Amino acid sequence: MKDDVRVYGDFHRISPEIFDKLKDSIPFDQVEYDGDVLRVDHEGCYLMIDDFIEMVRDLLPENGYGHVEYIDHLDWVVTRYTIKPGKIEAKKILVDNVLDAYMHEHGL
């Protein structure tokens, strides 16, 4: 399917030296870098990001951080990755649960 997933994120405190180490491993279609913040975006077929976010985790400076939203349109799951130096946390949210709660809250 053309739009299986939408994946986007940003990484802060990415120095030009860190960006040089990352740039050839970035799996995203759209990349924007301003000298401190790296923004990435992809919409389309499934995208493998594990190796990339592990590389970011290992290269982030002490005050660096990042977030990635991985929206799976087929399984209706959103995974939010929080990346800090030496650490990646992933939280999965079932989109159906969010929609059900919204509908219940608004009497739909």
Rosetta blueprint (number, residue, H / E / L):
1 M L
2 K L
3 D L
4 D L
5 V E
6 R E
7 V E
8 Y E
9 G E
10 D E
11 F E
12 H E
13 R L
14 I L
15 S L
16 P H
17 E H
18 I H
19 F H
20 D H
21 K H
22 L H
23 K H
24 D H
25 S H
26 I L
27 P L
28 F L
29 D L
30 Q E
31 V E
32 E E
33 Y E
34 D L
35 G L
36 D L
37 V E
38 L E
39 R E
40 V E
41 D E
42 H E
43 E E
44 G E
45 C L
46 Y L
47 L L
48 M L
49 I L
50 D H
51 D H
52 F H
53 I H
54 E H
55 M H
56 V H
57 R H
58 D H
59 L H
60 L L
61 P L
62 E L
63 N L
64 G L
65 Y E
66 G E
67 H E
68 V E
69 E E
70 Y E
71 I E
72 D E
73 H L
74 L L
75 D L
76 W L
77 V E
78 V E
79 T E
80 R E
81 Y E
82 T E
83 I E
84 K E
85 P L
86 G L
87 K E
88 I E
89 E E
90 A E
91 K E
92 K E
93 I E
94 L E
95 V H
96 D H
97 N H
98 V H
99 L H
100 D H
101 A H
102 Y H
103 M H
104 H H
105 E H
106 H L
107 G L
108 L L
